[in-house]
Amino acid sequence: MGIMNQASAPAPRESYELTGKRTKELTKRQIRKARISGIVLLLLSGLVMLVFVPAVSGVSTFGLSTPDDAIQLDSLAVPSAGSLWVLSAVLAFLGATQFFRGFQGKTTIILGISFGVFAIALMVWAASGQEFSLISMLVATVSRSTPIALGALSGILCERSGVVNIGIEGMLLGGAFTGVVMGSLLGGWVGLLAATLTGGVLALLLAVLAVKFRVDQIIIGVVINILVLGLTSFLTAQVLVKKPELNDAPIFAAVKIPILGDIPIIGPMFFDQTIIVYGMFFLIGSVTYLLFRTRWGLRTRAVGENPKAADSLGVSVAKVRYLAVIYGGMVGGFAGAWFTLGSVGRFDENMTGGRGFIGLAAMIFGAWNPIGAFLAALIFGFSESLQQKFALLDIPIPSEFLAMAPYLVTIVVVAGVVGRVRPPAADGQPYEKQ
C-alpha cells in the first residue's frame, strides 16, 4: 500500500512550474518561427508581384513531351502575367495564414507547397515569350536527385542506429573515383561494385572508430571527408592525368521499361532511366520495408532510440551499429557511382560538389524516413535542374547566383524544419556495455 501511495504521489510543485515554463518557451519559439516563415512567404509573394509580373508579356509555353515519346502531348501555354498574379496571391495567402495563425503540425508540408508555387512562378517568368521543355527538366530532376536521395538513405541507416555519419560526402567521392577507375579497366558493372565496396570500407572505418573506440562521430566524418578529398585529388594528379585511359569509363545507358515507359510525363521521368536510378528506387523501397517491417529494423531503431534498453533485452548494440553503418556506407558508395558511371564517364576533383551534405539536409527534411528523404531529394534535384535550365535560357540572372541556387534551397529548407523534426534519441551517443 505504501508503494502504491508513493508511486501515485503528485509531482513536486517545482516540476510543474518548470514544465509550464518550458511549454511557454516552446510556444513562444514556435510562434516566432511561424511569423518568420510567414514573412518569408509574403516577401516571395511581393517578389513575384513586383519583379516578375512587370517583366513578362504574352504567354509562357511548356513542352510536355520529348521527341522520342510514343505519345506526343501538346505544349501547355498559359498567360504569363495572369498566372503570376494567381501564384503571388497563393503565396500571400499562405504567408498571411502562417503569420497570423500558423499551420500547427503541417508547417513542413506548407513550406514544401510554397516552394513548389514559387518554383512554378520562376518557370512561368523564365518561359515568357518562349518555350520551356518541362518534361526534360523533370527527367533531369529525378536523375539529379539520385545521389542526394541515396546519400540521405546512407545517413538514415547510420543515424537510425545511433551513429552520426557526416562522412557521406567522402563516401560519394570515393565511390565516384574507384567506380571510374575499375569501370575503365573492367567495365561498368565491376566499377559499380567497386564503388559500393569503397563506401563500405570507409563506413567500416567510421564504425570502428565510433563504436569500438568511441571517438567523436562528427570529427570522424570530417576526417573521412578530408582524407578522401585529399587522396582522390592526389591520385587524379599522379595517376589519372598521366594515364587518361583509366579515366574513361563507359556510362550506363537509360533503360526504357516497356509499356510503363510510354506513359506521358510519368514514363520518361521514372521508367526511362539508368540502372543507378532504378537501384535508387529499389533501395528506397527495400530500406523502408527493412526498417519498419522486419526484426532487424526494429532492433536498429531500438538501438538508435535507447541502446541501454535494447542491450537489456539481449540485442548486441555494437553488432547492430556495425551492420547499419556498413550498409549505409555501401549505399553511399553506390551513390558515388552516379557521378561517373551514370553521368559523365570521367572523374574530376571534388566532383560531388557537396551533394553528401545536401543529402544530410534531405535526411533531416524527410524526418529520418526513406520516403520523406526521397521527396526532399526531389526538391533539391529540381533546384539543380532549374539552375541548369536557366543557364541555357536568356535569363537576366548572373550565372554565379544560379550556381548558388541548390545550396540556398538547402539553407532555407533546413532552417525551416529545424526544431520541427526529432532525430533518434541516441543519435551520436557512444554506448559502452555495462
C-alpha positions in Angstrom: 0.0 0.0 0.0 2.9 2.3 0.9 4.4 1.6 -2.5 1.2 2.4 -4.3 0.9 5.7 -2.4 4.5 6.5 -3.2 4.0 5.7 -6.9 0.9 7.8 -7.2 2.2 10.8 -5.2 1.9 14.0 -7.1 5.0 15.5 -8.6 6.6 18.4 -6.7 5.3 21.9 -7.5 8.6 22.9 -8.8 8.4 20.3 -11.6 5.1 21.6 -12.7 6.5 25.2 -12.8 9.5 24.0 -14.8 7.2 22.1 -17.2 4.9 25.1 -17.6 7.9 27.4 -18.2 9.3 25.0 -20.8 5.9 24.8 -22.6 5.7 28.6 -22.7 9.2 28.8 -24.1 8.4 26.3 -26.8 5.2 28.1 -27.6 7.0 31.4 -28.0 9.6 29.8 -30.2 7.0 28.2 -32.4 5.2 31.5 -32.8 8.4 33.3 -33.6 9.3 30.6 -36.3 5.8 30.7 -37.7 5.9 34.5 -38.1 9.4 34.4 -39.7 8.2 31.7 -42.1 5.1 33.8 -42.9 7.2 36.9 -43.5 9.4 34.9 -45.9 6.4 33.7 -47.9 5.0 37.3 -48.0 8.3 38.5 -49.3 8.3 35.9 -52.0 4.8 36.9 -52.9 6.0 40.5 -53.2 8.9 39.4 -55.4 6.6 37.7 -57.8 4.2 40.6 -57.9 6.7 43.5 -58.1 9.6 41.9 -60.1 8.3 39.0 -62.1 4.9 40.4 -63.3 6.3 43.7 -64.8 9.0 41.7 -66.7 6.6 39.3 -68.6 4.3 39.6 -71.6 2.4 37.2 -73.8 2.2 33.6 -72.9 4.6 31.0 -71.3 4.8 27.7 -73.2 5.8 24.4 -71.6 6.7 21.4 -73.6 5.2 18.2 -72.1 6.8 15.6 -74.4 10.2 14.7 -75.8 10.8 13.9 -79.5 11.2 10.2 -78.6 7.9 9.8 -76.7 5.4 7.3 -78.2 2.5 9.6 -77.2 3.0 13.2 -78.0 1.3 15.8 -75.9 0.5 19.3 -77.0 2.5 22.1 -75.3 0.8 23.9 -72.5 0.5 27.7 -73.0 -0.6 29.9 -70.1 -0.9 33.7 -69.8 2.3 34.8 -68.2 1.1 37.9 -66.2 -2.2 36.3 -65.2 -0.6 33.1 -63.9 2.0 35.1 -61.9 -0.8 37.2 -60.3 -2.6 34.0 -59.2 0.7 32.4 -57.9 1.5 35.6 -56.0 -1.9 35.6 -54.4 -1.5 31.9 -53.3 1.9 32.8 -51.7 0.4 35.8 -50.0 -2.5 33.7 -48.6 -0.1 31.0 -47.3 2.2 33.6 -45.8 -0.6 35.6 -44.1 -2.1 32.4 -42.7 1.3 31.2 -41.4 2.0 34.6 -39.8 -1.3 35.1 -38.0 -2.4 31.5 -37.3 0.2 29.0 -38.3 -0.4 25.6 -39.7 0.5 23.7 -36.5 1.9 20.3 -37.4 1.5 20.9 -41.2 4.1 23.6 -41.4 6.7 21.4 -43.2 4.1 20.4 -45.8 3.0 24.0 -46.3 6.7 25.1 -46.8 7.0 22.4 -49.5 3.9 23.6 -51.2 5.1 27.2 -51.1 8.4 26.1 -52.6 6.5 24.5 -55.4 4.4 27.5 -56.0 7.4 29.8 -56.2 9.2 27.4 -58.5 6.2 27.4 -60.9 6.3 31.2 -60.8 10.0 31.1 -61.7 9.3 28.9 -64.6 6.4 31.0 -65.9 8.7 34.1 -65.7 11.6 32.3 -67.5 9.3 30.9 -70.2 7.6 34.1 -71.0 7.6 34.6 -74.8 9.5 31.3 -75.4 9.1 27.5 -74.9 10.3 25.8 -71.8 10.8 22.0 -72.1 9.2 21.0 -68.8 9.4 17.2 -69.3 13.2 17.2 -70.0 13.7 19.2 -66.8 11.5 16.8 -64.8 13.5 13.8 -66.2 16.7 15.5 -65.1 15.2 16.2 -61.7 14.8 12.5 -61.0 18.3 11.8 -62.2 19.9 14.6 -60.3 18.1 13.7 -57.1 19.5 10.2 -57.2 22.9 10.8 -55.4 21.1 13.1 -52.9 18.4 10.5 -52.1 21.0 7.8 -51.8 23.2 10.0 -49.6 20.2 10.7 -47.4 19.5 6.9 -47.2 23.1 6.3 -46.2 22.6 8.8 -43.4 19.3 7.3 -42.3 20.8 3.8 -42.0 23.6 5.1 -39.8 21.6 7.5 -37.7 18.7 5.2 -37.1 21.2 3.0 -35.3 22.6 6.0 -33.3 25.8 6.8 -35.4 26.1 10.2 -37.0 27.5 10.0 -40.5 29.0 13.3 -41.6 31.3 11.4 -44.0 28.7 10.8 -46.7 30.4 13.4 -48.9 33.7 11.4 -48.7 31.9 8.1 -49.4 30.3 9.6 -52.5 33.6 11.0 -53.7 35.5 7.7 -53.0 32.8 5.7 -54.8 33.0 8.0 -57.8 36.8 7.6 -58.1 37.0 3.8 -57.7 34.0 3.4 -59.9 35.6 5.2 -62.8 39.0 3.5 -62.4 37.5 0.0 -62.2 34.9 0.8 -64.8 37.6 1.9 -67.2 39.6 -1.3 -66.6 36.9 -4.0 -66.3 33.6 -2.4 -67.3 30.7 -0.5 -65.8 29.3 -3.3 -63.6 32.6 -4.0 -62.0 33.0 -0.3 -61.4 29.6 -0.1 -59.8 30.6 -3.0 -57.5 33.9 -1.3 -56.7 32.2 2.0 -55.8 29.8 0.2 -53.5 32.6 -1.7 -51.7 34.6 1.5 -51.3 31.8 3.1 -49.5 31.6 0.0 -47.3 35.3 0.2 -46.4 35.0 3.9 -45.5 32.0 3.1 -43.4 33.9 0.3 -41.6 36.5 2.9 -40.6 33.7 5.1 -39.3 32.1 2.2 -37.4 35.3 1.0 -35.8 36.3 4.5 -34.5 32.8 5.4 -33.4 31.6 2.1 -31.9 34.8 0.4 -30.6 36.9 3.4 -29.7 34.0 5.9 -29.1 35.7 8.7 -31.0 33.6 11.8 -31.6 31.5 10.9 -34.6 31.4 14.4 -36.1 35.2 14.6 -36.1 35.4 11.1 -37.7 33.1 12.2 -40.5 35.1 15.4 -41.2 38.3 13.4 -41.2 36.8 10.9 -43.7 35.7 13.8 -46.0 39.2 15.5 -45.9 41.0 12.2 -46.3 39.1 11.1 -49.4 39.2 14.6 -50.9 43.0 14.7 -50.5 43.6 11.2 -51.6 41.4 11.4 -54.7 42.9 14.8 -55.7 46.5 13.3 -55.3 45.6 10.2 -57.3 43.9 12.2 -60.0 47.0 14.4 -60.5 49.5 11.5 -60.3 47.6 8.7 -62.0 44.6 9.7 -64.0 46.2 12.7 -65.7 49.2 10.6 -66.7 47.1 7.6 -67.7 43.8 9.0 -69.2 42.7 5.5 -70.2 41.9 4.9 -66.5 39.6 7.9 -66.5 37.4 6.9 -69.4 34.6 4.6 -68.1 31.5 3.5 -70.0 28.3 5.2 -69.0 25.2 3.2 -68.2 22.6 4.0 -70.8 19.0 4.6 -70.0 16.8 1.5 -70.0 13.2 2.0 -71.0 10.7 -0.2 -69.3 8.2 -1.5 -71.9 4.6 0.0 -71.7 5.4 1.9 -68.5 8.0 4.0 -70.3 5.4 5.1 -72.8 3.1 6.7 -70.2 3.1 10.5 -70.9 5.2 12.6 -68.4 5.5 9.8 -65.8 7.1 7.3 -68.2 10.2 9.3 -69.1 10.6 10.5 -65.5 10.5 7.1 -63.7 10.6 4.4 -66.3 13.3 5.5 -68.8 16.3 5.9 -66.5 19.7 4.3 -65.9 20.3 1.3 -63.7 21.6 3.5 -60.9 18.4 5.4 -60.8 16.4 2.2 -60.7 18.7 1.0 -58.0 17.8 4.1 -56.0 14.1 3.3 -56.3 14.8 -0.3 -55.2 16.9 0.8 -52.2 14.4 3.4 -51.1 11.6 0.8 -51.0 13.7 -2.1 -49.6 15.2 0.0 -46.8 11.7 1.4 -45.9 10.5 -2.2 -45.6 13.5 -3.4 -43.6 13.4 -0.5 -41.1 9.7 -0.6 -40.4 8.6 -4.2 -41.1 11.4 -6.5 -40.0 13.0 -7.6 -36.8 16.3 -6.2 -37.9 14.7 -2.8 -38.5 13.0 -2.9 -35.0 16.4 -3.7 -33.4 18.1 -1.0 -35.4 15.6 1.6 -34.4 15.6 0.4 -30.8 19.4 0.8 -30.6 19.1 4.3 -32.1 16.5 5.3 -29.5 17.6 3.6 -26.3 20.6 1.4 -26.6 20.6 0.6 -22.9 17.1 -0.8 -23.1 17.9 -2.8 -26.2 21.0 -4.2 -24.6 19.0 -5.3 -21.6 16.7 -7.3 -24.0 19.7 -9.2 -25.5 20.3 -7.0 -28.5 24.0 -6.6 -29.4 24.3 -2.8 -29.7 27.7 -2.9 -31.3 26.8 -5.6 -33.9 23.6 -3.7 -34.9 25.6 -0.4 -35.3 28.4 -2.1 -37.2 25.9 -3.6 -39.7 23.8 -0.5 -40.1 26.8 1.8 -40.7 28.5 -0.6 -43.2 25.2 -0.9 -45.1 24.8 2.8 -45.1 28.4 3.3 -46.4 27.8 0.8 -49.2 24.7 2.8 -50.2 26.8 6.0 -50.2 29.5 4.4 -52.4 26.8 3.2 -54.8 25.5 6.8 -54.9 29.0 8.0 -55.8 29.0 5.8 -59.0 26.2 8.1 -60.3 28.7 10.9 -60.9 31.0 8.9 -63.1 29.3 5.8 -64.4 25.8 7.3 -64.5 26.7 10.8 -65.8 30.0 11.8 -67.5 32.2 8.7 -67.5 35.2 10.5 -66.0 36.4 11.7 -62.6 37.2 15.3 -61.7 38.5 16.7 -58.4 35.7 17.2 -55.8 33.1 16.5 -58.5 30.5 15.6 -55.9 30.2 19.3 -55.1 28.7 18.9 -51.6 25.9 16.5 -52.5 26.6 14.5 -49.4 25.8 17.4 -47.2 22.7 18.2 -49.2 21.8 14.5 -48.7 22.1 15.2 -44.9 19.7 18.1 -45.3 17.3 15.8 -47.2 17.5 13.3 -44.4 16.6 15.9 -41.8 13.8 17.3 -44.0 12.4 13.8 -44.5 12.4 13.2 -40.7 14.8 10.2 -41.0 12.3 8.4 -43.2 13.4 7.0 -46.6 10.3 8.1 -48.4 10.4 11.5 -46.9 14.1 11.8 -47.7 13.4 10.9 -51.3 10.7 13.5 -51.6 13.1 16.1 -50.1 15.8 14.9 -52.6 13.4 15.7 -55.4 13.2 19.3 -54.2 16.9 19.6 -54.3 17.2 17.8 -57.6 14.6 20.1 -59.0 16.5 23.2 -57.9 19.7 21.8 -59.6 17.8 21.1 -62.8 16.1 24.5 -62.7 19.5 26.1 -62.3 20.9 24.2 -65.3 17.8 25.1 -67.4 18.0 28.7 -66.6 21.7 28.8 -67.6 20.6 27.7 -71.1 17.9 30.3 -71.4 18.3 34.0 -71.8 17.6 34.8 -68.1 18.8 38.1 -66.6 20.4 36.4 -63.6 24.2 36.1 -63.2 25.4 32.5 -63.5 27.1 32.7 -60.1 23.7 33.3 -58.5 22.2 30.4 -60.5 25.0 28.1 -59.2 24.1 29.1 -55.7 20.5 28.0 -56.0 20.7 24.4 -54.8 22.7 25.5 -51.7 20.4 28.4 -50.9 17.5 25.9 -51.1 19.3 23.7 -48.7 19.8 26.5 -46.2 16.1 27.6 -46.4 14.8 24.1 -46.1 17.0 23.1 -43.1 16.2 26.4 -41.4 12.5 25.8 -41.9 12.4 22.3 -40.4 15.0 22.5 -37.6 13.1 22.0 -34.3 10.1 20.5 -36.1 11.5 17.0 -36.6 13.1 14.8 -33.9 16.2 12.7 -34.6 16.7 9.3 -33.0 17.1 9.9 -29.3 20.6 8.2 -29.0 21.9 9.7 -32.3 25.6 10.4 -31.9 25.8 9.0 -28.4 28.5 6.3 -27.9 27.4 3.3 -25.9 29.5 1.3 -23.5 28.2 -2.1 -22.3 27.9 -2.1 -18.5 
